[in-house]
Amino acid sequence: LYMELSGWWFHKNVEFLVDLVGPERLLFGTRLPVHDPGATKATVQYADIPQ
């Protein structure tokens, strides 16, 4: 199972997914050009997760 992160910019969702499936199963995606990549990028940048 791999989770793609575009559209997951709600508060604490990245932390939830890291806890649920682990960081090695997350794939950064922006769904460009449909969505602006800034929201997804900021959600990952400011998430309280290990580097």
Steps between C-alpha positions, in 0.01 A plus 500: 500500500637838400337832586536798267483835680334741258177624647601401856575850626268489801643561847697201633415268208865437410577409861198268502611326179860461622370338818254283305711365212855622570706761314647249253152447351420866434546658159518875459270621224344836417238418236641785289350673300163437669624609845760754605798303638561752779237365739622140477864607528430714808302220664799267471757767590325598822379155605624374834674195353862379499720605209 
